[in-house]
């Protein structure tokens, strides 16, 4: 009993009450500062409505994002050639009108946007036969040009692959639609032939003219051919490579022709007409 009496007297002593009060005050101050700091750090009670940026381009919404006190990050670009570059396809968090979710100042809005160019890896085509290499390029949506080089290696095999004039390693990422030059070795290279003049011919006539001088791949482009009848009537208005007197190409070179059903032949001046022209200098 004596112990409890002494304990009671100590608890109610001025010394104990003074120090107990200081401890309570210290904890109250610490708790108040902590609560104030957390409120300030976490922006407690702040609610910012997330705008709807879907379908807009990233460049057009940057200023609006900053005006709301938000930040942005691009997570990924998705190949969508039919949309303007940078069109926002997805956003996280979603617009408040759809998700009913509000955010705080400084929140990062993450986007997935569109791109109009896609990339694919170029495989190793060296030592493969020409026809196989061409099929591989076609399946990966690459264009190609074949050039032949006299070699002692296997006839018809690819000995190098070029892009923009430089040899390209296996695994290089290139835009689809890029033109790859295949250097194909030949032990008996056929003689180059004159670039055929296909101007004004129908598609059928152009095919027949090419067949008469060698094996060529004919690539036909007609923007106004809406039916098979249009294709039959269309005539060549331009070709690549261009016909120039004395210019030769290797047999097998792809030839691209641009045809139109509304073809109007351009008048060709004879040397006599050119000489009879008045001198305006």
C-alpha positions as CSV (number, residue, x, y, z in Angstrom):
1,X,0.0,0.0,0.0
2,X,2.9,2.3,0.8
3,X,4.1,1.9,-2.8
4,X,0.8,3.0,-4.4
5,X,0.6,6.0,-2.1
6,X,4.1,7.1,-3.2
7,X,3.1,6.5,-6.9
8,X,0.0,8.5,-6.5
9,X,1.9,11.4,-4.9
10,X,4.5,11.3,-7.7
11,X,1.9,11.3,-10.5
12,X,0.2,14.3,-9.0
13,X,3.4,16.1,-8.3
14,X,4.2,19.4,-10.1
15,X,7.4,17.9,-11.5
16,X,5.6,14.9,-13.2
17,X,2.7,16.9,-14.5
18,X,5.1,19.5,-16.0
19,X,7.1,16.9,-17.9
20,X,4.0,14.9,-18.9
21,X,2.5,18.0,-20.3
22,X,5.7,18.8,-22.3
23,X,5.6,15.3,-23.7
24,X,2.0,15.6,-24.8
25,X,2.7,19.0,-26.3
26,X,5.7,17.6,-28.2
27,X,3.6,14.8,-29.7
28,X,0.8,17.2,-30.6
29,X,3.3,19.5,-32.4
30,X,4.9,16.6,-34.2
31,X,1.5,15.2,-35.3
32,X,0.3,18.6,-36.4
33,X,3.4,19.2,-38.5
34,X,3.2,15.7,-40.0
35,X,-0.5,16.2,-40.9
36,X,0.3,19.6,-42.5
37,X,3.2,18.2,-44.4
38,X,1.2,15.2,-45.7
39,X,-1.7,17.5,-46.8
40,X,0.7,19.7,-48.6
41,X,2.8,16.9,-50.2
42,X,-0.3,14.9,-51.3
43,X,-2.4,17.9,-52.2
44,X,-5.1,16.7,-49.9
45,X,-8.6,17.7,-51.0
46,X,-7.4,18.8,-54.5
47,X,-9.5,17.6,-57.4
48,X,-8.5,18.2,-61.0
49,X,-10.8,17.0,-63.8
50,X,-9.0,14.9,-66.5
51,X,-9.9,16.4,-69.9
52,X,-10.8,14.1,-72.8
53,X,-7.8,14.1,-75.2
54,X,-8.8,11.1,-77.3
55,X,-8.7,11.7,-81.0
56,X,-6.7,14.9,-80.8
57,X,-3.0,15.2,-81.7
58,X,-0.4,15.4,-79.0
59,X,1.0,18.7,-80.3
60,X,-2.4,20.4,-80.1
61,X,-3.0,19.4,-76.4
62,X,0.4,20.1,-74.8
63,X,-0.5,23.6,-73.7
64,X,-3.9,22.5,-72.3
65,X,-2.1,19.7,-70.3
66,X,0.2,22.3,-68.8
67,X,-2.6,24.7,-68.0
68,X,-4.3,22.0,-65.9
69,X,-1.1,21.5,-63.9
70,X,-0.6,18.0,-65.4
71,X,2.3,16.3,-67.1
72,X,2.3,13.7,-69.9
73,X,4.3,10.7,-71.1
74,X,4.1,8.7,-74.4
75,X,4.0,5.0,-73.6
76,X,3.9,3.7,-77.2
77,X,3.3,4.5,-80.8
78,X,0.9,2.4,-82.8
79,X,1.0,2.1,-86.6
80,X,-2.1,3.9,-88.0
81,X,-1.3,5.3,-91.5
82,X,-4.9,6.5,-91.9
83,X,-4.6,9.0,-89.0
84,X,-2.6,12.2,-88.5
85,X,0.8,11.5,-86.8
86,X,0.5,11.8,-83.0
87,X,-3.2,11.2,-82.8
88,X,-4.0,10.1,-79.2
89,X,-5.5,6.6,-79.2
90,X,-5.5,5.8,-75.5
91,X,-5.0,7.8,-72.3
92,X,-4.4,6.8,-68.7
93,X,-6.2,7.8,-66.5
94,X,-9.2,8.0,-68.7
95,X,-11.2,11.3,-69.0
96,X,-13.1,12.1,-65.9
97,X,-16.4,12.3,-67.8
98,X,-16.0,8.6,-68.6
99,X,-14.2,7.3,-65.5
100,X,-15.4,9.8,-62.8
101,X,-11.8,9.8,-61.6
102,X,-10.2,13.1,-60.5
103,X,-6.5,13.6,-60.1
104,X,-4.1,16.0,-58.3
105,X,-1.6,18.6,-59.5
106,X,1.4,17.1,-61.2
107,X,-0.2,13.8,-62.2
108,X,1.3,12.2,-65.3
109,X,-1.2,11.4,-68.1
110,X,0.1,8.5,-70.2
111,X,-0.7,8.3,-73.9
112,X,-0.6,5.9,-76.8
113,X,-0.4,7.8,-80.0
114,X,-0.5,7.0,-83.8
115,X,2.4,6.9,-86.2
116,X,2.3,6.6,-90.0
117,X,5.5,4.7,-90.5
118,X,6.2,1.1,-89.3
119,X,9.5,-0.6,-89.1
120,X,10.6,-4.1,-89.7
121,X,13.9,-6.0,-89.4
122,X,15.8,-6.7,-92.5
123,X,16.9,-10.4,-92.5
124,X,20.1,-11.8,-93.8
125,X,19.6,-12.5,-97.5
126,X,23.2,-13.1,-98.4
127,X,23.9,-16.5,-100.0
128,X,20.2,-17.1,-100.7
129,X,18.9,-17.4,-104.2
130,X,17.5,-14.3,-105.9
131,X,13.9,-15.6,-106.1
132,X,13.8,-16.5,-102.4
133,X,15.3,-13.2,-101.3
134,X,12.7,-11.3,-103.4
135,X,9.9,-13.2,-101.8
136,X,11.2,-12.5,-98.3
137,X,11.3,-8.7,-99.1
138,X,7.8,-8.8,-100.5
139,X,6.4,-10.5,-97.4
140,X,8.0,-7.8,-95.2
141,X,6.6,-5.0,-97.4
142,X,10.0,-3.9,-98.7
143,X,10.6,-2.8,-102.3
144,X,13.6,-4.1,-104.1
145,X,15.9,-3.5,-107.0
146,X,18.1,-6.3,-108.4
147,X,21.6,-5.5,-109.7
148,X,23.8,-8.2,-111.2
149,X,27.6,-8.6,-110.7
150,X,30.0,-10.9,-112.3
151,X,31.3,-13.3,-109.7
152,X,32.8,-16.7,-109.2
153,X,30.3,-17.5,-106.5
154,X,27.1,-19.5,-106.9
155,X,25.2,-18.2,-109.9
156,X,22.0,-16.3,-109.0
157,X,22.8,-16.0,-105.2
158,X,22.6,-12.7,-103.3
159,X,26.2,-11.5,-102.5
160,X,25.2,-8.2,-100.8
161,X,22.1,-6.2,-99.7
162,X,22.2,-2.4,-99.8
163,X,20.1,0.4,-98.4
164,X,20.8,4.0,-99.4
165,X,24.0,2.8,-101.0
166,X,25.4,1.1,-97.9
167,X,25.7,-2.6,-97.0
168,X,23.1,-3.4,-94.3
169,X,23.5,-5.9,-91.5
170,X,21.0,-8.6,-90.5
171,X,18.5,-7.3,-88.0
172,X,18.6,-3.6,-89.0
173,X,15.2,-1.9,-88.5
174,X,14.0,-0.1,-91.6
175,X,10.7,1.7,-92.5
176,X,8.4,-0.6,-94.5
177,X,8.4,0.4,-98.1
178,X,12.1,1.0,-98.1
179,X,13.9,0.0,-101.3
180,X,16.6,-2.7,-100.8
181,X,19.2,-3.3,-103.5
182,X,20.0,-6.9,-104.0
183,X,23.4,-7.5,-105.5
184,X,23.1,-10.9,-107.2
185,X,26.1,-12.8,-108.5
186,X,26.1,-14.2,-112.0
187,X,28.7,-16.3,-113.7
188,X,27.2,-15.5,-117.2
189,X,25.8,-12.1,-117.0
190,X,23.5,-11.3,-120.0
191,X,24.2,-8.3,-122.1
192,X,22.5,-5.1,-120.9
193,X,19.6,-4.0,-123.1
194,X,18.3,-0.6,-124.2
195,X,15.7,0.9,-121.9
196,X,12.5,0.2,-123.8
197,X,10.2,3.1,-124.8
198,X,6.8,2.2,-123.4
199,X,5.2,5.7,-123.8
200,X,1.7,5.7,-125.2
201,X,1.4,1.9,-125.1
202,X,-1.5,0.0,-123.5
203,X,-0.6,-2.3,-120.6
204,X,-0.9,-5.3,-122.8
205,X,1.4,-3.7,-125.5
206,X,4.0,-2.8,-122.8
207,X,4.0,-6.4,-121.6
208,X,4.5,-7.7,-125.1
209,X,7.4,-5.3,-125.8
210,X,9.2,-6.2,-122.6
211,X,8.7,-9.9,-123.3
212,X,10.3,-9.5,-126.7
213,X,13.6,-8.2,-125.2
214,X,14.0,-10.2,-122.0
215,X,12.4,-11.1,-118.6
216,X,11.3,-7.9,-116.8
217,X,9.0,-7.3,-113.8
218,X,6.4,-4.8,-114.9
219,X,4.9,-2.7,-112.1
220,X,1.7,-0.9,-113.2
221,X,0.2,2.1,-111.4
222,X,-3.2,3.6,-112.5
223,X,-4.9,6.1,-110.2
224,X,-8.0,6.6,-112.4
225,X,-8.6,2.9,-113.4
226,X,-11.9,2.1,-111.7
227,X,-12.8,-1.0,-113.8
228,X,-11.2,-3.6,-116.0
229,X,-12.4,-1.6,-119.0
230,X,-10.5,1.4,-117.8
231,X,-7.3,-0.7,-117.4
232,X,-7.7,-2.0,-121.0
233,X,-8.0,1.6,-122.4
234,X,-5.3,3.1,-120.2
235,X,-2.0,4.0,-121.8
236,X,1.5,4.7,-120.4
237,X,2.1,8.4,-119.6
238,X,5.4,7.9,-117.7
239,X,7.9,5.1,-116.9
240,X,10.7,4.4,-114.5
241,X,13.5,4.0,-115.5
242,X,12.9,6.7,-118.1
243,X,13.6,5.9,-121.8
244,X,16.7,7.7,-123.0
245,X,18.5,6.9,-126.2
246,X,21.7,4.9,-125.5
247,X,20.9,4.1,-121.8
248,X,21.0,0.4,-121.0
249,X,19.7,-1.7,-118.1
250,X,20.2,-5.2,-116.9
251,X,17.6,-7.8,-117.9
252,X,15.3,-8.4,-114.9
253,X,15.3,-4.8,-113.7
254,X,11.8,-3.9,-112.4
255,X,10.1,-1.3,-114.7
256,X,7.4,0.8,-113.3
257,X,4.8,2.4,-115.6
258,X,2.1,5.0,-114.8
259,X,-0.9,4.7,-116.9
260,X,-4.1,6.7,-117.4
261,X,-7.4,6.1,-119.1
262,X,-7.5,9.8,-120.0
263,X,-4.1,9.6,-121.7
264,X,-3.4,12.5,-124.1
265,X,-0.2,12.1,-126.2
266,X,2.2,15.0,-126.0
267,X,3.4,16.4,-129.4
268,X,6.9,15.4,-130.3
269,X,9.0,18.0,-132.2
270,X,11.0,16.7,-135.2
271,X,14.6,18.0,-135.7
272,X,13.3,20.0,-138.7
273,X,10.6,21.7,-136.6
274,X,13.2,22.5,-134.0
275,X,15.5,24.2,-136.5
276,X,12.7,26.3,-138.0
277,X,11.7,27.8,-134.6
278,X,12.4,31.6,-134.4
279,X,15.3,32.6,-132.2
280,X,13.8,34.6,-129.2
281,X,17.1,35.1,-127.5
